[in-house]
Amino acid sequence: MKKILIIGIVASGKTTLARRLSDTLNTPWYELDSIVHHQTADGRHKRTADEQVAVIKEIDRNANGCWIFEGTDRESYQCLLEMADTIIFLDPPLWKRRIRIFVRFVKQKLGIEACHYTPDLTMLRMMYKWTADFEANRASFEAKLQRYGDKVVRHSDSRSLDFVR
């Protein structure tokens, strides 16, 4: 595996898996949220879709053919589906994702876990909404993944690397 895209919905374990793969494969990883929402001295700013693609292409040029990107499915960086050698769809059970969302929220409110956003009730509701929206539109997402055939690896456990070849 050289160019890896880890894709999944909120609280699926994308960051956990990206960190583990990065360490195991000695490959740099990038959070797509940090590419979409760029941190500047003035705060976080959302890049346009063209700016996001430009950053991704710059990383690709400088990464010597090896990278890991992780994030949710966004229209603005569909190019990664083509660029990736391997697409890992991280898909733990819905009940587990719902629990993780709540546990993450509590940890963020207590200052135990860092985040790039304000962990308030509005954000908590949004995470549950995004999860529900994903499930309602799952068939469309699954159809999109089918176009990439053998490049797609389905995985349900962010802590296991048993699929690494």
Number of C-alpha atoms within 10 A of each C-alpha: 14 14 20 24 27 28 24 20 23 18 24 27 23 26 19 15 20 25 19 16 21 16 12 11 15 11 19 15 22 19 16 19 14 16 19 21 16 14 13 8 5 6 8 14 13 14 16 12 13 11 14 20 19 14 14 18 15 11 15 16 11 10 14 10 13 20 22 24 22 24 22 19 16 11 8 15 19 11 12 18 21 12 14 23 18 20 27 21 21 21 20 18 11 15 8 12 19 17 12 16 18 15 13 18 21 16 14 17 15 11 11 10 11 12 13 10 9 12 18 13 10 9 13 16 12 12 19 16 12 13 20 15 12 18 14 10 11 12 11 12 12 11 10 12 17 12 11 15 10 11 17 19 15 14 17 14 17 19 14 12 13 8 9 10 5
